[in-house]
């Protein structure tokens, strides 16, 4: 799994089942009430020099502490040229369902999350899905 500090795309609505028992691929309404806040985060993400410097100093200690309480082992970290902080993790949970892994990753990201956070699960090849090799894009 790779966690990144920068994501710039928002998930498109799909017509496939979105939860157990979903028969229509649609919900009961829209989420327009939340759009302004999401737009504010996107605007901040596009601001020059928005990505924090030295993520290994500011983020890594919190991530290491959180990993000690979660079924995740920190394998490696790297800072990419665009400022993205890549984190490679190994799963050490009893099961490996997407829900179990997602719960742990959200717990990990919660250790560094600020008031506005974007998280998206992706497959390694870039298509949204759940597989044995999972990646999350996150910005906060």
N, C-alpha and C positions, 0 to 999 in steps of 0.2 A: 504494500500500500504506500502511496505517496501522498503527503499532505502539502499543499502549496499555499503561500500567503497571498496570492493574487489570482483572482478570477474575474473575467470581464463579460461573461455571457449569462443570460438568464434562461432558465429552462423553458422550452416551448411546451404548450399544452399538447398532450397526446390523447388519442381516443382509446388507448388500451386500458385495461383494468388497472386502477391506481391503488386499490386496497383489496383485501380478501372480501369476496362477496360483491364487488363492484360489477354490475351487469351492464351499465350504460357508458362508462368511461367519462361521465360528466358529474358535476356536483350540483348543488342546489342554487348557487349564485356565483357572483364574482368576488374578487378580493380588492376591489377598487379602493376601499377604505385604507388599505395598506400601501397603495401605489406611491403616494407622495413620499413616505419614509424610504421606500426602496429607491426612488428616484434620487433622493438626497444622498444615499450611500453610493449610487452609481456616479453621481457628480463628484463626490469626494474621491472615488477611485480614479477618476480621470484627471484629477488635479496634479500638476507637476510636483515631483518629489514627495508624493503622498506616502509611498511605502517607507516604513521606518528603517533607519540605518541599524546596523549591528543586531539582527534578529537573534544571533547566537548568544548575545549578551542579555537582551530584553525578553526573549521568548523561551529559549532553550531551558533555563533552570525550572520554569513553571511546567514545561512539557515533561522534563525528566521526573519531577516530583509526581505529576499526575500518572505517568506510566507505572510508577511503583505501586499504585493503587488499582490499576486497570490490567486486564489481561493482554497488554501490549508491551512489546520490548522495542526500545529505540535502537535501530540498527545503524543508521547513519544520517547525517544532515549535510546539506550543501546550499550555498547561496548562488543562484543563477545570475547571469549578467543583468537581467531586468529587475533584480532585487528579490525575486521569488525565493522563499526559504523552503527548500524541499526536505521532507522528512520521510525516511524509509522506516517502516515499522514491521514487526513480526507479530502475528496473532498467537496468543497462548491461552485462549479460552477453551472451555470444555467442548463447546459446539462451535460450528462455524456458519450458522445461518446469517443471512444478510442483516437481519434485525439485531442479532447479538453483536456483530462487528460494528454496525452503524451506531448502536448505543454506546459502545466503548469509544469510538472515534469522536462522537459528539461530546462525551465526557472529557476527552482529551482536549478538544477544541475549546470547551467551556473553561478550561484552565487559563486560557489566554484571550478569550473573547471580550470584546468591548460592547458598548450598548447597541451598536449596529454590526451585524455579522451576516455574511453570506456563505452558505455551504452548498456544494453540489457534489454528488457522487457520480463518478464516471468510470468507465472501463479504461484500461490502459491504452486501448487503441483510440480512445476519444469518444466512443459512442456511449450514451447513457445506458446503464444496465448494471446488473449484479453478476459478478463472476468470482472465481476463486482468487483472482488478482484484481483488487479494487483500488481506486484512487479517489481522493476527495480534493476538491479545489475549495479553498476557504480564504476569505478576506475579512478583516475585522479592524 
